[in-house]
Amino acid sequence: MKKCSFRLFPPAMGVMPYLWLIYWLMPVYYLFKLSHTSWEALFGLSLILIFQVAYRQSYWEQGARLLLWVTIEIAIIMTLAIHWDPNFLYVGFFTTAAIGNLRSKKMMLGAVAFLLVAFISTPFFSSNDYDVIGQLGAELALFVTLAIVPFGMRAARRYREMNLQIKDANMQIERLTKQEERQRIARDLHDTLGHTLSMISLKGQLAGKYVTRDPERAVQELKEIEEAARKALTQMRNLVSDMHMVNLQEELLGARQIAEAADIKLEVHGDIEAVQRQHSSLTCTILAMCLRECMTNVVKHSGASRCVITFTDTGTATQLEVADNGKWAHDQERKTEAIRQGHGLFGMRQRLELVEGILDMDPNAATGTIVTVTVPRIVSGNIALSGGGA
């Protein structure tokens, strides 16, 4: 079934347009009080309803159409003020708010001038006894306020639009920065490691050819391969050191804070310091980013009241397990949708590929959902990629 897209007011305006509607309780009360017949009251109520339609449309239209709705509002207010009571002119605050939505400054100035001329002349045509001269001070204050409100509304609208533009610009800058960083890393990998690895591949082929024909040459090629491998390792470490690293302990502190804010009881098990000693800065950064993504999913999507983070050393690898007792474990439809959308799982898998890590998600656990991240401890001969040392 297609959802209804009708909205009374634009979402960006918040609740203020709805709160302003409460102000109409008093005018409606006086409308019935001042009407002499039920038909007169019904006619006045019809005008107010038409005014509400114009008030609603003034938030959605622009240009000539908005001016048309503003003109309708002014005509209705003048009718109410002339036939019932000039104090209905105070309803003009609704119209000035609509005028403030005009993007054209010339149109806005023209609409303000038209409103002031119409409202200033209205009391002189009132069918009721109304002391125009005696009420001059109050009327003057009203007209000055009505003239100022559109400019205040215009300034507020432009402030909101500027904030949105700044937000969009910041997002664009962040996106371009990330794209540039990815391109820089790709260039560095191609320019530095690409050449070295190509040389290792060629020398490996040469060593294979010389194993039987010229063993001494084969040994020399193997030594050069070892030197090239060490050079590649150094280049990789230099690239990694230039990347933005995330501290695992700081990320764990952030996890505690976000869990506390979401009223989730968080438990942490395992030796974090040992994990940082056993793994390189790159691996710890990837673990920290996976932990961040897992906690974001727990807080945003699971509806859990308890979460357990566990670091386990298996001897050859380190496992990060994030388990929650979220309600979605018992909601098949919600669970299936969560898995389909991924909730950042694809990005986590991409990061883990850099360190040959594995991601496993068990949404069918009896007590909730369990996400397990496994990263190996890489050791090759006398060269150990743990803690960044050789």
SVG drawing of the C-alpha trace seen along z (x, -y; Angstrom):
<svg xmlns="http://www.w3.org/2000/svg" viewBox="-30 -61 107 90">
<polyline fill="none" stroke="black" stroke-width="0.4" points="0.0,0.0 1.4,-3.4 1.9,-5.7 0.2,-9.1 2.8,-11.9 0.5,-14.7 2.0,-17.1 0.3,-20.0 3.5,-22.0 7.1,-21.5 9.0,-19.4 11.9,-21.9 9.5,-24.4 9.2,-22.3 6.3,-22.6 5.9,-26.4 3.3,-26.6 1.1,-24.1 1.6,-26.1 0.4,-29.2 -2.9,-27.6 -3.7,-27.6 -3.9,-31.4 -7.1,-31.1 -9.0,-29.8 -9.5,-33.4 -10.6,-34.9 -13.1,-32.0 -14.5,-32.7 -15.1,-36.4 -16.5,-35.6 -19.3,-33.6 -19.7,-36.1 -20.1,-39.1 -22.3,-37.4 -26.0,-38.2 -27.3,-35.2 -26.1,-31.6 -25.8,-32.3 -23.5,-35.2 -21.4,-33.0 -21.3,-30.3 -20.1,-32.8 -17.4,-34.1 -16.3,-30.5 -16.1,-29.8 -13.8,-32.8 -11.6,-31.5 -11.4,-28.0 -10.5,-29.6 -7.8,-31.6 -6.4,-28.4 -6.1,-26.9 -4.3,-30.1 -2.1,-30.0 -1.1,-26.4 -0.4,-27.0 1.8,-30.1 4.4,-27.6 4.5,-25.7 4.2,-28.3 6.5,-31.0 6.4,-34.0 3.1,-35.0 1.2,-32.1 2.3,-33.0 1.3,-36.6 -2.1,-35.4 -2.6,-33.5 -1.3,-36.5 -3.9,-38.7 -6.6,-36.2 -5.5,-36.4 -5.5,-40.2 -9.0,-40.3 -10.4,-37.9 -8.8,-39.8 -10.2,-43.1 -13.7,-41.5 -13.5,-40.2 -12.3,-43.5 -14.9,-45.6 -17.9,-43.5 -17.1,-42.1 -14.4,-44.0 -11.2,-46.0 -9.2,-44.0 -9.2,-41.1 -6.4,-43.0 -4.1,-41.3 -4.6,-38.1 -2.3,-39.8 0.7,-38.3 -0.1,-35.1 0.1,-37.0 3.3,-38.8 4.9,-35.4 3.8,-34.3 5.2,-37.4 8.5,-36.7 8.7,-33.4 8.9,-35.4 12.4,-35.0 12.2,-38.1 13.0,-41.2 11.0,-43.4 7.9,-41.2 8.3,-41.2 8.5,-45.0 5.5,-45.4 3.5,-42.9 4.3,-44.7 3.3,-48.0 0.0,-46.6 -0.7,-45.0 0.0,-48.2 -2.2,-50.4 -5.0,-47.9 -4.9,-47.5 -4.5,-51.3 -7.6,-52.1 -9.7,-49.2 -10.8,-50.8 -12.3,-53.8 -14.7,-51.4 -15.7,-49.5 -19.4,-48.9 -19.1,-49.0 -18.5,-52.0 -14.7,-52.2 -12.7,-55.0 -10.0,-55.3 -8.3,-58.3 -8.4,-56.9 -6.9,-53.6 -4.3,-55.3 -1.4,-54.4 -2.2,-50.8 -2.9,-50.7 0.5,-52.4 2.3,-49.8 0.5,-47.0 1.4,-48.4 5.0,-48.9 5.3,-45.4 3.6,-44.0 6.1,-45.8 9.0,-44.4 8.0,-40.7 8.5,-39.8 12.1,-40.9 12.6,-38.9 11.0,-35.8 13.2,-36.4 16.4,-36.6 15.4,-33.4 14.7,-31.5 18.0,-32.6 19.8,-31.6 18.3,-28.1 19.2,-27.9 22.8,-29.0 23.1,-26.3 21.9,-23.7 24.4,-24.9 27.2,-24.9 26.3,-21.3 26.1,-20.2 29.5,-21.9 31.1,-20.2 29.8,-16.8 31.1,-17.5 34.5,-18.5 34.6,-15.4 33.7,-13.2 36.3,-14.9 38.9,-14.6 38.3,-10.9 38.4,-10.4 41.7,-12.3 43.1,-10.2 42.1,-7.0 43.7,-8.3 46.9,-9.3 47.2,-5.8 46.5,-4.2 49.2,-6.3 51.7,-5.6 51.0,-1.8 51.4,-1.8 54.5,-4.0 56.4,-2.4 55.2,1.2 54.2,1.8 57.7,1.5 59.2,3.5 56.7,6.4 57.1,6.6 60.9,6.9 60.3,9.7 58.1,11.5 60.7,11.3 63.6,12.4 61.5,15.3 61.1,16.5 64.9,16.1 65.7,18.0 63.5,20.9 65.3,21.0 68.8,21.0 68.1,23.6 69.4,26.5 71.6,24.7 73.4,22.2 72.7,22.8 75.0,19.9 73.1,17.5 69.8,18.8 71.1,18.2 72.1,14.6 68.6,14.0 67.0,15.3 69.1,13.0 68.0,10.1 64.4,11.2 64.8,11.2 66.3,7.7 63.4,6.5 60.9,8.0 62.4,6.2 62.3,3.0 58.6,3.6 57.9,4.1 59.6,0.8 57.7,-1.0 54.4,0.5 55.1,-0.7 55.9,-4.2 52.6,-4.3 50.7,-3.0 52.4,-5.6 51.1,-8.4 47.6,-7.1 45.2,-8.3 45.3,-5.8 42.5,-5.1 43.5,-4.1 41.7,-1.0 41.5,-2.0 40.1,-5.4 37.5,-3.8 36.6,-1.5 36.1,-4.6 33.9,-6.0 31.9,-2.7 31.3,-3.1 30.1,-6.6 27.7,-5.9 26.3,-2.8 25.8,-4.9 24.0,-7.6 21.7,-4.9 21.1,-3.4 22.8,-0.1 24.7,1.9 28.1,2.5 30.6,5.2 34.2,5.6 36.3,8.7 39.9,9.3 43.3,7.6 43.2,4.6 46.9,3.8 47.9,7.3 46.0,6.9 47.8,3.6 51.2,5.2 50.5,8.2 49.2,6.4 50.4,3.6 48.9,0.1 47.0,0.8 45.4,3.9 44.5,2.1 43.0,-0.7 40.8,1.7 39.7,3.4 38.8,0.0 36.8,-1.0 35.0,2.4 34.2,1.9 32.8,-1.6 30.6,-0.2 29.3,2.6 28.4,0.2 26.7,-2.1 24.5,0.8 23.7,1.9 22.7,-1.6 20.8,-2.5 19.1,0.7 19.1,3.4 17.0,1.9 19.3,3.8 19.6,3.2 22.9,5.1 26.0,5.5 29.2,7.6 32.5,6.8 35.1,9.6 38.7,9.8 40.0,13.3 43.6,14.5 43.5,17.8 47.3,18.0 47.3,17.4 44.6,14.7 42.7,12.2 38.9,12.3 36.6,9.3 33.1,10.3 30.2,7.9 27.1,9.6 23.8,7.8 20.4,8.9 18.6,6.8 14.9,7.2 15.4,7.7 16.7,11.2 13.0,12.1 11.7,10.0 12.2,12.0 11.1,9.3 13.3,6.6 16.2,9.0 16.0,10.0 15.9,6.3 18.9,5.5 20.9,8.2 19.9,7.2 20.9,3.6 24.1,4.7 24.4,1.8 28.0,1.2 29.0,4.9 30.2,4.5 32.6,1.7 33.9,3.8 34.6,6.7 36.5,4.4 38.7,3.1 39.4,6.6 40.6,7.7 43.6,5.5 44.8,7.6 43.2,10.9 40.6,10.7 37.2,12.4 33.8,11.1 31.0,13.3 27.5,12.3 25.1,14.6 21.6,12.9 20.0,16.1 21.6,16.4 19.1,17.3 20.0,14.2 20.4,11.7 22.9,10.9 26.7,11.7 29.2,10.1 32.7,11.7 35.8,10.1 38.9,12.3 42.4,10.9 45.5,13.1 48.8,12.5 51.2,12.3 54.6,13.9 57.0,14.7 60.5,16.1 62.2,13.5 59.9,10.7 56.9,10.3 54.2,7.7 53.2,7.2 53.2,3.8 55.0,2.4 58.4,3.9 60.7,6.2"/>
</svg>
